[in-house]
């Protein structure tokens, strides 16, 4: 079973732009689908993650926030396969 990757972000976030590129590349390499969720449309998500975005979750658990380390994300996705 493949891991589920979610990235919480919001428009105008330069760290989100950088993280999106890393997540997309690593997920493509591992053939893992991922989704991006705009937290600005959800008050609860904004309250929970507003100061930490981008936040990357794997299978619903926080993997990391702010900067995404491609090697670390790759290792975790490899382990989950």
Protein Blocks (a to p, Z undefined) as FASTA:
>chain_A
ZZdddddddehiaklmmmmmmmmmmmmmnopacddddfklpmklmmmmmmmpccddeehi
afbghiacfklmmmmmmmmZZ
